[in-house]
Amino acid sequence: MNKLTTPLAELRNMSISFGGIHAVDDASVDLYGGEVVALLGHNGAGKSTLIKILSGAYKRDSGTILINGEVAQIHNPRDAKAYGIETIYQTLALADNVDCAANLYLGRELRTPWGTLDDVAMESKARDVMGRLNPRFERFKEPVKALSGGQRQSVAIARAILFNARILIMDEPTAALGPEETAQVADLIIQLKREGIGIFLISHDIEDVFELADRLAVMKNGQIVGTARTEDVTKDEVLGMIILGKCPSGAEPGPGAIAH
């Protein structure tokens, strides 16, 4: 990661209110290619709402989004996808009764010149993209409901990058996974970083964050408490940011940081 380069995404001074409640209040965060930025905070802290503004699920009240240094017009999820932004929700949103290729092309199926589904082409592309992500994956003919949690996660990620996503939003990607499957997801994230993809990681798991994230941003009451390189703060200090809003010396304070 080279901070002299332009960020893939910048969210500047984001604000949104629901019924008079400031869900996100003047929050700013950025993301560079080939890095993972974790967003942390209690339920209701504003992290999911902030990222839903980027994904087009919510329309901000104020603030500016820049993609590759240029102002982006994101009003809905279709706009976000056009900018190379894909979201992988905790539920994964997979069609359980069909196989890997059918999930990758769900709603965007390839067709032959005769108008029938081009299953051969879709499976070939599925094998290509899964080969990049998870070379050990071989269960192409089975419905995804038969796959492990880690394998299902790899199918969801493959679907996103198949259509040239450059920015991935991952919502609790290791929730409810065992140690082996969590390690599989970590391997997937490392591979995505190698390809220059930037990842916003929403997580409650401090261990996950310290293993996977290059930087972190902590939110509380809709505001950014602080941002830091993961290596510059301890787990106890991050907990202090989440619980107390206290920004340690290794972090850059935000509007939500309490005064010492």
C-alpha positions as CSV (number, residue, x, y, z in Angstrom):
1,M,0.0,0.0,0.0
2,N,1.4,3.4,-1.1
3,K,-0.1,6.4,0.6
4,L,1.2,8.5,-2.3
5,T,-1.4,6.9,-4.5
6,T,-5.0,8.1,-4.8
7,P,-7.4,6.2,-2.5
8,L,-9.8,3.8,-4.2
9,A,-12.6,5.3,-2.1
10,E,-13.0,8.4,0.2
11,L,-16.0,9.1,2.3
12,R,-15.8,12.7,3.4
13,N,-18.0,14.2,6.1
14,M,-20.8,11.7,5.7
15,S,-24.0,12.5,7.7
16,I,-27.4,10.8,7.7
17,S,-30.3,11.0,10.2
18,F,-33.4,8.9,10.7
19,G,-36.3,10.6,12.6
20,G,-34.0,13.2,14.1
21,I,-31.4,10.6,15.2
22,H,-27.9,11.2,13.8
23,A,-27.0,7.7,12.7
24,V,-23.8,9.0,11.0
25,D,-22.5,12.4,12.0
26,D,-19.6,14.0,10.0
27,A,-17.8,10.7,9.4
28,S,-14.8,10.5,7.1
29,V,-12.8,7.3,6.1
30,D,-10.7,6.3,3.1
31,L,-9.6,3.0,1.5
32,Y,-6.5,2.3,-0.7
33,G,-6.0,-0.5,-3.2
34,G,-4.7,-3.7,-1.7
35,E,-5.6,-2.9,1.9
36,V,-8.3,-3.9,4.5
37,V,-9.9,-1.2,6.6
38,A,-11.9,-2.5,9.5
39,L,-14.9,-0.6,10.8
40,L,-15.6,-1.3,14.5
41,G,-18.1,-0.2,17.1
42,H,-21.1,-1.4,19.1
43,N,-24.4,-2.2,17.5
44,G,-25.9,1.1,16.6
45,A,-22.5,2.9,16.4
46,G,-23.1,3.8,12.7
47,K,-20.6,1.5,10.9
48,S,-23.1,-0.4,8.9
49,T,-25.1,2.7,8.1
50,L,-21.9,4.5,6.9
51,I,-21.0,1.6,4.6
52,K,-24.6,1.4,3.3
53,I,-24.2,4.9,2.0
54,L,-21.2,3.8,0.0
55,S,-23.1,0.7,-1.3
56,G,-26.0,2.9,-2.4
57,A,-28.5,1.3,0.1
58,Y,-28.9,4.6,1.9
59,K,-28.9,8.2,0.5
60,R,-26.7,10.5,2.6
61,D,-28.0,13.8,3.9
62,S,-24.6,15.4,3.3
63,G,-21.0,14.6,2.5
64,T,-19.0,13.6,-0.6
65,I,-17.9,10.3,-2.0
66,L,-14.8,10.1,-4.2
67,I,-13.9,7.0,-6.2
68,N,-10.3,7.0,-7.6
69,G,-10.1,10.7,-6.7
70,E,-13.2,11.8,-8.5
71,V,-16.6,12.7,-7.1
72,A,-19.0,9.8,-7.4
73,Q,-22.8,10.0,-7.9
74,I,-24.1,7.0,-5.9
75,H,-27.8,7.1,-5.3
76,N,-28.6,3.4,-5.4
77,P,-26.9,-0.1,-5.5
78,R,-26.8,-0.1,-9.3
79,D,-24.8,3.1,-9.2
80,A,-22.4,1.6,-6.7
81,K,-21.9,-1.5,-8.8
82,A,-21.0,0.7,-11.8
83,Y,-18.2,2.2,-9.7
84,G,-16.9,-1.3,-8.9
85,I,-18.4,-1.5,-5.4
86,E,-19.8,-4.8,-4.3
87,T,-21.2,-5.9,-0.9
88,I,-21.0,-9.3,0.6
89,Y,-23.6,-9.5,3.4
90,Q,-23.4,-11.8,6.4
91,T,-26.2,-13.9,4.9
92,L,-24.2,-14.2,1.6
93,A,-27.5,-14.0,-0.4
94,L,-26.7,-17.2,-2.3
95,A,-29.3,-19.4,-4.1
96,D,-28.9,-22.6,-2.1
97,N,-30.5,-25.0,-4.6
98,V,-28.1,-24.2,-7.6
99,D,-24.4,-24.7,-8.1
100,C,-21.4,-22.3,-8.1
101,A,-21.6,-21.2,-11.7
102,A,-25.4,-20.5,-11.5
103,N,-24.8,-18.4,-8.4
104,L,-22.0,-16.4,-10.0
105,Y,-24.2,-15.5,-12.9
106,L,-27.5,-15.1,-11.1
107,G,-29.5,-12.5,-12.9
108,R,-26.6,-12.0,-15.4
109,E,-26.7,-15.4,-17.2
110,L,-24.7,-16.0,-20.3
111,R,-26.7,-17.3,-23.3
112,T,-25.9,-19.1,-26.5
113,P,-26.7,-17.6,-30.0
114,W,-29.9,-19.6,-29.8
115,G,-31.0,-18.0,-26.5
116,T,-30.5,-20.9,-24.3
117,L,-28.3,-20.8,-21.1
118,D,-24.6,-21.2,-21.9
119,D,-23.8,-23.6,-19.0
120,V,-20.4,-24.5,-20.5
121,A,-19.2,-20.9,-20.7
122,M,-20.5,-20.1,-17.3
123,E,-18.8,-23.1,-15.7
124,S,-15.6,-22.3,-17.5
125,K,-15.6,-18.7,-16.2
126,A,-16.5,-20.0,-12.7
127,R,-13.6,-22.3,-12.7
128,D,-11.3,-19.5,-13.8
129,V,-12.3,-17.1,-11.0
130,M,-12.5,-19.8,-8.3
131,G,-9.0,-21.0,-9.5
132,R,-7.7,-17.5,-8.7
133,L,-9.4,-17.3,-5.3
134,N,-9.5,-20.8,-4.0
135,P,-7.5,-23.4,-6.0
136,R,-8.6,-26.2,-3.8
137,F,-12.3,-25.7,-4.6
138,E,-13.6,-28.6,-6.7
139,R,-17.3,-28.9,-5.9
140,F,-18.6,-27.1,-9.0
141,K,-21.5,-29.5,-9.7
142,E,-23.0,-29.4,-6.2
143,P,-25.7,-27.0,-5.0
144,V,-24.1,-24.4,-2.7
145,K,-26.2,-25.6,0.3
146,A,-23.9,-28.7,0.3
147,L,-20.8,-26.5,0.7
148,S,-19.0,-25.5,3.9
149,G,-19.2,-22.0,5.3
150,G,-15.8,-21.1,4.0
151,Q,-16.6,-22.5,0.5
152,R,-19.9,-20.6,0.5
153,Q,-18.0,-17.4,1.4
154,S,-15.6,-18.0,-1.5
155,V,-18.5,-18.4,-3.9
156,A,-20.0,-15.0,-2.7
157,I,-16.6,-13.3,-3.1
158,A,-16.1,-14.9,-6.6
159,R,-19.5,-13.5,-7.7
160,A,-18.4,-10.0,-6.7
161,I,-15.0,-10.0,-8.4
162,L,-16.2,-11.8,-11.5
163,F,-17.8,-8.5,-12.5
164,N,-14.6,-6.5,-11.8
165,A,-15.3,-5.2,-8.3
166,R,-12.4,-3.0,-7.0
167,I,-14.0,-2.2,-3.6
168,L,-15.5,-5.0,-1.5
169,I,-17.6,-4.4,1.6
170,M,-17.5,-7.5,3.8
171,D,-20.1,-7.7,6.6
172,E,-18.9,-10.0,9.4
173,P,-17.3,-12.5,6.9
174,T,-16.2,-15.0,9.6
175,A,-19.3,-14.9,11.8
176,A,-20.5,-18.4,12.8
177,L,-17.5,-20.1,11.1
178,G,-15.1,-22.5,12.7
179,P,-11.4,-22.0,13.0
180,E,-10.6,-23.9,9.7
181,E,-13.2,-22.0,7.7
182,T,-12.1,-18.7,9.3
183,A,-8.6,-19.5,8.0
184,Q,-10.0,-20.1,4.5
185,V,-11.6,-16.7,4.5
186,A,-8.4,-15.1,5.7
187,D,-6.6,-16.7,2.7
188,L,-9.3,-15.4,0.4
189,I,-8.8,-11.8,1.8
190,I,-5.0,-12.1,1.3
191,Q,-5.5,-13.1,-2.3
192,L,-7.9,-10.2,-2.9
193,K,-5.3,-7.8,-1.5
194,R,-2.7,-9.2,-3.8
195,E,-5.0,-8.3,-6.7
196,G,-5.2,-4.7,-5.5
197,I,-8.8,-4.9,-4.3
198,G,-9.7,-2.7,-1.3
199,I,-11.8,-4.1,1.4
200,F,-14.0,-2.5,4.0
201,L,-14.4,-5.1,6.8
202,I,-17.3,-4.7,9.3
203,S,-16.5,-6.8,12.3
204,H,-17.2,-7.2,16.0
205,D,-14.3,-9.6,16.4
206,I,-11.1,-7.9,17.6
207,E,-9.0,-11.0,16.8
208,D,-10.2,-11.0,13.2
209,V,-9.4,-7.3,12.9
210,F,-5.9,-7.7,14.1
211,E,-5.3,-10.6,11.8
212,L,-6.8,-9.2,8.7
213,A,-6.9,-5.4,8.7
214,D,-4.2,-3.0,7.8
215,R,-6.0,0.0,9.4
216,L,-9.1,0.4,11.5
217,A,-11.7,3.0,12.2
218,V,-13.8,3.0,15.4
219,M,-17.3,4.5,15.5
220,K,-19.4,5.5,18.5
221,N,-22.7,7.4,18.4
222,G,-22.5,7.9,14.7
223,Q,-19.0,9.6,14.8
224,I,-15.5,8.4,14.1
225,V,-13.6,8.1,17.4
226,G,-10.3,7.5,15.7
227,T,-8.4,5.8,12.9
228,A,-5.1,3.9,13.2
229,R,-2.8,1.5,11.6
230,T,-3.5,-1.9,13.3
231,E,0.2,-2.2,14.2
232,D,0.2,1.1,16.0
233,V,-2.5,0.2,18.6
234,T,-3.2,-2.6,21.1
235,K,-6.4,-4.7,21.4
236,D,-7.0,-3.1,24.8
237,E,-6.7,0.4,23.3
238,V,-9.1,-0.5,20.5
239,L,-11.6,-1.7,23.2
240,G,-11.2,1.6,24.9
241,M,-12.0,3.4,21.7
242,I,-15.2,1.2,21.2
243,I,-16.4,1.4,24.8
244,L,-15.2,4.7,26.1
245,G,-14.6,6.8,23.0
246,K,-11.0,7.2,24.2
247,C,-8.4,7.7,21.4
248,P,-4.9,6.4,22.1
249,S,-1.7,8.1,21.1
250,G,-1.2,5.7,18.2
251,A,-4.5,6.7,16.6
252,E,-5.7,9.8,14.7
253,P,-8.6,11.2,16.7
254,G,-11.9,11.9,15.0
255,P,-14.9,14.1,16.0
256,G,-16.2,11.3,18.3
257,A,-13.1,11.1,20.5
258,I,-13.6,12.2,24.1
259,A,-11.3,14.9,25.4
260,H,-8.5,13.7,27.7
